[in-house]
């Protein structure tokens, strides 16, 4: 094996390593953005649920205040 064949072999090896690294980084980015999209959807649903619960709490506070005023 002469130096040219060795250089060609090393170039192919470097190409495969670079492609593997690129594939791994691309996969990790897809996983990250997929998780962020899911997280955003979950956050919106929880905020909507918390808004409904806060409205119920406010209504119960008003009812409690009315009952306290009637008893006094």
Secondary structure by P-SEA (a helix, b strand, c coil): ccaaaaaaaaaaaaaaaaaaaaaaaaaaaaaaaaaaaaaaaaaaaaaaaaaaaaaaaaaaaaaaaaaaaaac
